[in-house]
Amino acid sequence: MESSYLIISQIGDYLSTKEIDEMFAIEQRRSNKKPLKFRVKGLFRIFINKSRNVKFLLRKCGSNELIGFAVMRDHFKGWLLVRVLVKYTYKDIGYKDRLIDECIDYAKHTIDEPEKIFTYISIKDSPSLEYYKNKGFERVKTYIQYFDNGDDAFRMGKPIEPVKEE
């Protein structure tokens, strides 16, 4: 994966209709094994455009194709990774890592003292649990019937240190 072929944009305000449409398409085409949380584009738009959310879009240079996106928001004593999705055709190339690293870097620049970045993972999703463990996340707490489909979740967190500006 060469970074010269990618553009990551951080968006603090509302997204355009085109951007929402592209993100919704990725959301709808993710793994068929998982139930889709958002079946209605209007609900997805409201969720994505919440004022507390910070969005990162990963695009391919030249074609400007949306490859993936991440959504995060401030969350108690830290930040919450709400969504990190990459198109299936770009799976396992490292783009999810790139998006998560951008989120972590952003979070480090917005805090004054050590905090954590969190995410919630289904306890049945072994690949995701292993992935986040390898990224330095640890289980913090278990939530019973956390997801809409009734699955339990682990809240996973990774300590982050603020960036000291000189």
KACOR-V352653 format. One record per backbone hydrogen bond with DSSP energy under -0.5 kcal/mol. NH is the residue of the N-H (numbers start at 1). CO is the residue of the C=O. E is the energy in kcal/mol with one decimal. If there is no record, write none. Layout:
BEGIN
((NH	CO	E) (NH	CO	E))
END
This chain:
BEGIN
((3	1	-0.5) (5	2	-1.6) (6	3	-1.9) (7	59	-2.5) (9	7	-0.5) (9	57	-2.1) (11	55	-3.2) (20	16	-2.4) (21	17	-2.7) (22	18	-2.4) (23	19	-2.5) (24	20	-2.9) (25	21	-2.0) (26	22	-1.6) (27	23	-2.6) (28	24	-2.7) (29	25	-1.5) (30	27	-0.8) (34	31	-1.1) (39	37	-0.7) (44	40	-1.8) (45	41	-2.7) (46	42	-2.0) (47	43	-2.5) (48	44	-2.9) (49	45	-2.5) (50	47	-1.0) (53	50	-1.7) (54	72	-3.4) (55	11	-2.4) (56	70	-2.7) (57	9	-2.4) (58	68	-2.8) (59	7	-3.0) (59	57	-0.6) (60	65	-2.2) (61	5	-2.2) (63	61	-1.8) (64	60	-2.0) (67	58	-3.2) (67	65	-0.6) (68	58	-1.4) (69	85	-2.7) (70	56	-2.3) (71	83	-2.9) (72	54	-2.4) (73	80	-1.7) (74	52	-0.6) (75	78	-2.9) (78	76	-0.9) (79	116	-1.9) (80	73	-3.0) (81	118	-3.3) (82	71	-2.2) (82	80	-0.9) (83	71	-1.7) (85	69	-2.5) (87	67	-3.4) (90	87	-1.8) (91	88	-1.6) (93	90	-1.0) (98	94	-1.9) (99	95	-2.2) (100	96	-2.5) (101	97	-2.9) (102	98	-1.9) (103	99	-2.1) (104	100	-2.6) (105	101	-2.6) (106	102	-2.5) (107	103	-2.6) (108	104	-2.5) (109	105	-1.2) (109	106	-0.6) (110	107	-1.6) (111	107	-0.5) (115	160	-2.0) (116	77	-1.2) (117	158	-2.3) (118	79	-3.4) (119	156	-1.9) (121	154	-2.4) (123	152	-1.9) (125	122	-1.6) (126	124	-1.5) (129	125	-2.5) (130	126	-2.5) (131	127	-2.4) (132	128	-2.7) (133	129	-2.0) (134	130	-2.3) (135	131	-1.1) (136	133	-1.6) (137	132	-2.7) (138	157	-2.8) (140	155	-3.7) (141	155	-1.3) (143	153	-3.2) (146	143	-0.7) (146	151	-0.7) (147	151	-2.1) (150	147	-2.3) (153	143	-2.7) (154	121	-3.0) (155	141	-3.4) (156	119	-3.1) (156	154	-0.7) (157	138	-2.8) (158	117	-2.1) (160	115	-2.9) (163	108	-2.0) (164	162	-0.5) (165	163	-0.8))
END
